[in-house]
């Protein structure tokens, strides 16, 4: 039996031309790096880098019941989307309060919304959303937008580079506040990202993706792959679905309690179950100040009890290893615990996250 | 992948070079650095330490994985490349210039038992997956 071929985005040929090291990421053939993931990381923190994120899925919703439907579907409250273009970060829960995915939803004005979901969960999410729509709000239209490509341009110079290669976008998006979007025809531009830096995420018709990519590279924006994406997001304290949380964990066990809007009486899928579940752990940061690299699944032990790392890596900006870990709920930032790295238990400090902001360390001295 | 003809190789992806003064310089191959990705830590053996052919004598760690270093020949470590501690990326940039440590070999015949470039190329070919 032959496994199905890996999926490719509209930028696959561009990645090959840029000498990408390609890997299987959730069934997609994606660039891990283009030479050095650490160099790419530094380019994003210091200047500008571009990521192909076309493997993620935009799903458009429309209809007079769309807002109410999203109010039932998502743990965060779309009532907060009071201005067209505004974005909301939310978990989508199952009936047990477990996280099906984390996503961003935009209000596009009137009765139109756009959700952006993770690549590895896109099929599962779409099937779930369709089932809930059929059950709760059958008039809502759903359209997965596989016709769109998505580029994330990130870094202190990112927005300038985008405007340099697409001058009409400057007027469109210069005044755009963080976490908001603007549209013009098929072009959708949002001041969002997964790196902790300023920047824009741009959705374009698939046929226009390569030209935009090439123009950005021509303007000096560095192509960046999944390796840099992971070190950047972890420094910025952003969760990765499937690693930091999954269907068996609640948002409160994943450091995402702040995204669950419990004020008022809004019912949403999973709300009742959350009220019945006591968090088994908290997600906190760890820093290893000596040599070594923290990695997923390494055991943690300490005075408060045992835990486990969910995501770990070497932080290029900090020059040491950092991690997110499930720790006993009594664990406090500042305490020391130990992590089993290969065959030794190494001392690490419990810290809050994010670890880096605007390219500077947030760690306690 | 470069495999210089004038070096000897271990199947565990270390290279060895006999120097004019009879010591043997050791590093990891271009194939090894490529497989590991960006290196972030290098733990070489210490000066004065005795290493044994085929036995672990250090660690190289990249963002994605850690790998043990194996001594290709036995002997006493007489020098360690201090540059690499703070700049492990030099190994990624030029694996054959970035010697990691030097050994005064206790058994010079061991060098001949290592693979030549052709033999190591076969190891690399088998390792591509």
Interface residues (C-beta under 8 A of the other chain):
Chain A: X32 X33 X36 X37 X38 X227 X231 X291 X292 X293 X313 X314 X342
Chain B: X37 X38 X40 X41 X43 X61 X63 X64 X66 X89 X92
